Amino acid sequence: MSFLDSYFNSDENLPIENHNIDEEILRVKEIVEQGNIYSVIESIEEALQICIENDRYEDGLFLSNKLLDVFPYNSEYWLKKGVMLNGLYRFEEAMECYNKSLSLNPCDSETLIDKAAAEENLGLFEQAQDSLESVLKNDPNNDEAMFSLGLILQHQENFGGAVKYFKKAVEINPQYSEAFYELGYSFENLELFEDALGAYNKYIEIEPYNANGYYNRGIVFVKLNLLEKAVDSYELAISLKSDFSSAYFNKGNALADLGKLQQAIEAFKEAFIIDSTDEACCFNIGNIYEELGDIANAIKYYTDAININNEYYEAYLSRGFCYDSIGKFHLALKDFNHAISLSQDCAEAWYAKADLEYSLGQLQEAVDSYTSALKLEPENFQVWFNLAETYFEMGDWLEAMNAYNQCLSLNPHDAASHYGKAKVNFIISRPKEAIECLKSAFSIDPSMRSEFAQEYPEIRSSKLFKKLLGEY
């Protein structure tokens, strides 16, 4: 017995959604193509609705066109055709259908709401809002129009305005789960996290089997620093959707923040099993192994991340630090250079490269790299200090003095910078200035006296020097 036979049989009047959708739509299309439209109108309409509910827009467009060939003045069929075209991203054609439907039924709320969706997709935000306001003039308690207005404002990042309409929608319809969901999202973007949590909890009350509600609630728990609750919420999302890779990933981040590093690794590995193209999973696993001191595994996972995305400069940088830590300096330098080639504005890569070049005795290259880092972070004290020390070792006394001065402009109470200036002043025969710098260094950090005594024993033992320092 075919579907259409059973549809008209009172003993077996099964709804279409209980049948295999592909099979039933095909059967309806075959009968329509045979020209038997009049005898099965209700079945075609039901199949059309099934197409809408299951995103079968091409099939729905075929069916709506066939209906309009026979009933060209039916506003409902023009509306349905508009829905199909909108689903196929043919927004301008959809608009023509909505306008045709409205010419036949000017105040139809459903058509105006769908027309607003097409207008928004075309970037016609004011027109979309006007369409929805028209609905509310005739039907001030239309919760769907309120919801759609909220979405339009949300998409324009007017989250405060969106909240107003979503609140109205749930006041009209306290079971409007989608409005609570979007209300939570809007509150989240306004950084009103307690309000967002309340909205997501309400959504979960209405939709207890929707994984996205628990997932978004988990994100809010993280922002409230309620990490254990976040983990629980992500686990509930996973229990409802076992292939929810983002929930595993965020669970891994929360576990890592809780210091549960092995559990975090397992969560990231689960996420990677589901989505083997997500290089961030490998990168995060590498980070944890590096924190655990397991450099071999850290390098392995950073390498896996790079194999997935060979432009992942953070992975090159992190792997470079690992190579540096185990003495594989040339591999580290290669990674730092690669990171810089991918992201010229990464100051961290520049000064990591510079520190390594300094360690390798490549002093001029280190100066160039420190200088590049300072162009990006001109107030980075540590880079200025390392640059000063490099210039000092190169014997470029004036540049070293300038760099130490920059350090002291950023941190006037840094004993090491005062001491560095003192050494330069001794070398360029400015003993008075050198003594003043030493006084400053010793007053800030008395332990520097012993360092000075070791470096300059002949000066330290001089009675004149002691007198100048005020030790007599």
Solvent accessible surface area in square Angstrom, and as a share of the most:
residue,aa,sasa,rsa
1,M,145,0.65
2,S,45,0.29
3,F,1,0.01
4,L,11,0.06
5,D,84,0.44
6,S,9,0.06
7,Y,44,0.17
8,F,121,0.51
9,N,49,0.25
10,S,105,0.68
11,D,130,0.67
12,E,76,0.34
13,N,96,0.49
14,L,84,0.42
15,P,53,0.33
16,I,0,0.00
17,E,102,0.46
18,N,102,0.53
19,H,47,0.21
20,N,94,0.48
21,I,49,0.25
22,D,87,0.45
23,E,73,0.33
24,E,2,0.01
25,I,2,0.01
26,L,101,0.50
27,R,74,0.27
28,V,1,0.01
29,K,44,0.19
30,E,79,0.36
31,I,37,0.19
32,V,4,0.02
33,E,110,0.49
34,Q,126,0.56
35,G,53,0.51
36,N,69,0.35
37,I,13,0.07
38,Y,159,0.60
39,S,76,0.49
40,V,10,0.06
41,I,36,0.18
42,E,108,0.48
43,S,0,0.00
44,I,0,0.00
45,E,69,0.31
46,E,44,0.20
47,A,0,0.00
48,L,2,0.01
49,Q,71,0.32
50,I,7,0.03
51,C,0,0.00
52,I,37,0.19
53,E,110,0.49
54,N,61,0.31
55,D,94,0.49
56,R,71,0.26
57,Y,48,0.18
58,E,114,0.51
59,D,20,0.10
60,G,0,0.00
61,L,16,0.08
62,F,50,0.21
63,L,0,0.00
64,S,0,0.00
65,N,54,0.28
66,K,62,0.26
67,L,0,0.00
68,L,13,0.06
69,D,111,0.57
70,V,41,0.24
71,F,65,0.27
72,P,58,0.36
73,Y,166,0.63
74,N,47,0.24
75,S,25,0.16
76,E,76,0.34
77,Y,10,0.04
78,W,46,0.16
79,L,2,0.01
80,K,25,0.10
81,K,39,0.16
82,G,0,0.00
83,V,29,0.17
84,M,0,0.00
85,L,3,0.02
86,N,29,0.15
87,G,22,0.21
88,L,40,0.20
89,Y,169,0.64
90,R,95,0.35
91,F,38,0.16
92,E,120,0.54
93,E,71,0.32
94,A,0,0.00
95,M,28,0.12
96,E,121,0.54
97,C,6,0.03
98,Y,1,0.00
99,N,72,0.37
100,K,76,0.32
101,S,1,0.01
102,L,23,0.12
103,S,80,0.51
104,L,65,0.33
105,N,60,0.31
106,P,93,0.59
107,C,84,0.50
108,D,40,0.21
109,S,29,0.19
110,E,88,0.39
111,T,1,0.01
112,L,18,0.09
113,I,12,0.06
114,D,33,0.17
115,K,31,0.13
116,A,2,0.01
117,A,42,0.32
118,A,0,0.00
119,E,5,0.02
120,E,29,0.13
121,N,74,0.38
122,L,60,0.30
123,G,40,0.38
124,L,63,0.31
125,F,69,0.29
126,E,134,0.60
127,Q,82,0.37
128,A,0,0.00
129,Q,51,0.22
130,D,90,0.47
131,S,8,0.05
132,L,0,0.00
133,E,65,0.29
134,S,41,0.26
135,V,1,0.00
136,L,22,0.11
137,K,170,0.72
138,N,92,0.47
139,D,53,0.28
140,P,84,0.53
141,N,101,0.52
142,N,20,0.10
143,D,33,0.17
144,E,82,0.37
145,A,0,0.00
146,M,18,0.08
147,F,26,0.11
148,S,21,0.13
149,L,1,0.00
150,G,0,0.00
151,L,41,0.20
152,I,3,0.01
153,L,19,0.09
154,Q,12,0.05
155,H,108,0.48
156,Q,75,0.33
157,E,130,0.58
158,N,69,0.35
159,F,30,0.12
160,G,42,0.40
161,G,17,0.17
162,A,0,0.00
163,V,14,0.08
164,K,104,0.44
165,Y,29,0.11
166,F,0,0.00
167,K,90,0.38
168,K,78,0.33
169,A,0,0.00
170,V,18,0.10
171,E,130,0.58
172,I,63,0.32
173,N,51,0.26
174,P,76,0.48
175,Q,113,0.50
176,Y,27,0.10
177,S,6,0.04
178,E,93,0.42
179,A,0,0.00
180,F,22,0.09
181,Y,49,0.19
182,E,33,0.15
183,L,11,0.05
184,G,0,0.00
185,Y,90,0.34
186,S,0,0.00
187,F,16,0.07
188,E,18,0.08
189,N,63,0.32
190,L,69,0.34
191,E,124,0.56
192,L,83,0.41
193,F,43,0.18
194,E,119,0.53
195,D,69,0.36
196,A,0,0.00
197,L,23,0.11
198,G,40,0.38
199,A,6,0.04
200,Y,0,0.00
201,N,51,0.26
202,K,63,0.27
203,Y,14,0.05
204,I,18,0.09
205,E,121,0.54
206,I,38,0.19
207,E,61,0.28
208,P,58,0.36
209,Y,181,0.69
210,N,50,0.26
211,A,11,0.08
212,N,66,0.34
213,G,0,0.00
214,Y,21,0.08
215,Y,37,0.14
216,N,16,0.08
217,R,40,0.15
218,G,0,0.00
219,I,39,0.20
220,V,0,0.00
221,F,17,0.07
222,V,53,0.31
223,K,99,0.42
224,L,44,0.22
225,N,116,0.59
226,L,72,0.36
227,L,25,0.12
228,E,90,0.40
229,K,111,0.47
230,A,0,0.00
231,V,10,0.06
232,D,79,0.41
233,S,0,0.00
234,Y,2,0.01
235,E,74,0.33
236,L,79,0.39
237,A,0,0.00
238,I,20,0.10
239,S,85,0.55
240,L,72,0.36
241,K,89,0.38
242,S,89,0.57
243,D,85,0.44
244,F,19,0.08
245,S,29,0.19
246,S,50,0.32
247,A,0,0.00
248,Y,32,0.12
249,F,40,0.17
250,N,30,0.15
251,K,36,0.15
252,G,0,0.00
253,N,55,0.28
254,A,2,0.01
255,L,4,0.02
256,A,30,0.23
257,D,100,0.52
258,L,55,0.28
259,G,50,0.48
260,K,73,0.31
261,L,27,0.13
262,Q,111,0.49
263,Q,100,0.45
264,A,0,0.00
265,I,1,0.01
266,E,100,0.45
267,A,5,0.04
268,F,2,0.01
269,K,62,0.26
270,E,73,0.33
271,A,1,0.01
272,F,59,0.24
273,I,132,0.67
274,I,63,0.32
275,D,50,0.26
276,S,71,0.46
277,T,97,0.56
278,D,39,0.20
279,E,41,0.18
280,A,29,0.23
281,C,1,0.00
282,C,1,0.01
283,F,30,0.13
284,N,25,0.13
285,I,1,0.01
286,G,0,0.00
287,N,57,0.29
288,I,8,0.04
289,Y,25,0.10
290,E,57,0.25
291,E,131,0.59
292,L,81,0.40
293,G,53,0.50
294,D,50,0.26
295,I,36,0.18
296,A,80,0.62
297,N,48,0.25
298,A,0,0.00
299,I,24,0.12
300,K,101,0.43
301,Y,32,0.12
302,Y,0,0.00
303,T,39,0.23
304,D,41,0.21
305,A,0,0.00
306,I,13,0.06
307,N,112,0.57
308,I,63,0.32
309,N,47,0.24
310,N,103,0.53
311,E,117,0.52
312,Y,29,0.11
313,Y,61,0.23
314,E,67,0.30
315,A,0,0.00
316,Y,12,0.05
317,L,10,0.05
318,S,16,0.11
319,R,36,0.13
320,G,0,0.00
321,F,72,0.30
322,C,1,0.01
323,Y,28,0.11
324,D,46,0.24
325,S,79,0.51
326,I,80,0.41
327,G,38,0.37
328,K,101,0.43
329,F,76,0.32
330,H,134,0.60
331,L,78,0.39
332,A,0,0.00
333,L,24,0.12
334,K,135,0.57
335,D,5,0.02
336,F,0,0.00
337,N,63,0.33
338,H,72,0.32
339,A,0,0.00
340,I,9,0.05
341,S,74,0.48
342,L,62,0.31
343,S,15,0.10
344,Q,116,0.51
345,D,105,0.55
346,C,16,0.09
347,A,7,0.06
348,E,76,0.34
349,A,0,0.00
350,W,40,0.14
351,Y,60,0.23
352,A,6,0.05
353,K,28,0.12
354,A,0,0.00
355,D,57,0.30
356,L,2,0.01
357,E,4,0.02
358,Y,74,0.28
359,S,81,0.52
360,L,53,0.27
361,G,53,0.51
362,Q,58,0.26
363,L,34,0.17
364,Q,93,0.42
365,E,82,0.37
366,A,0,0.00
367,V,8,0.05
368,D,78,0.40
369,S,1,0.01
370,Y,4,0.01
371,T,53,0.31
372,S,27,0.17
373,A,1,0.01
374,L,11,0.06
375,K,160,0.68
376,L,71,0.35
377,E,67,0.30
378,P,81,0.51
379,E,137,0.61
380,N,31,0.16
381,F,52,0.22
382,Q,99,0.44
383,V,4,0.02
384,W,38,0.13
385,F,34,0.14
386,N,33,0.17
387,L,8,0.04
388,A,0,0.00
389,E,58,0.26
390,T,0,0.00
391,Y,30,0.11
392,F,43,0.18
393,E,100,0.45
394,M,71,0.32
395,G,30,0.29
396,D,54,0.28
397,W,80,0.28
398,L,133,0.66
399,E,72,0.32
400,A,0,0.00
401,M,23,0.10
402,N,69,0.35
403,A,1,0.01
404,Y,0,0.00
405,N,65,0.33
406,Q,67,0.30
407,C,0,0.00
408,L,22,0.11
409,S,84,0.54
410,L,64,0.32
411,N,58,0.30
412,P,77,0.48
413,H,137,0.61
414,D,27,0.14
415,A,10,0.08
416,A,33,0.25
417,S,0,0.00
418,H,29,0.13
419,Y,7,0.03
420,G,1,0.01
421,K,39,0.17
422,A,0,0.00
423,K,24,0.10
424,V,0,0.00
425,N,3,0.01
426,F,43,0.18
427,I,72,0.37
428,I,50,0.25
429,S,90,0.58
430,R,101,0.37
431,P,79,0.49
432,K,157,0.67
433,E,69,0.31
434,A,0,0.00
435,I,8,0.04
436,E,91,0.41
437,C,14,0.08
438,L,0,0.00
439,K,79,0.34
440,S,38,0.25
441,A,0,0.00
442,F,4,0.02
443,S,88,0.57
444,I,68,0.35
445,D,48,0.25
446,P,90,0.56
447,S,75,0.48
448,M,20,0.09
449,R,90,0.33
450,S,66,0.43
451,E,75,0.34
452,F,0,0.00
453,A,34,0.27
454,Q,151,0.67
455,E,82,0.37
456,Y,40,0.15
457,P,78,0.49
458,E,116,0.52
459,I,44,0.22
460,R,47,0.17
461,S,75,0.48
462,S,40,0.26
463,K,151,0.64
464,L,118,0.59
465,F,8,0.03
466,K,58,0.24
467,K,137,0.58
468,L,86,0.43
469,L,19,0.09
470,G,59,0.57
471,E,65,0.29
472,Y,158,0.60
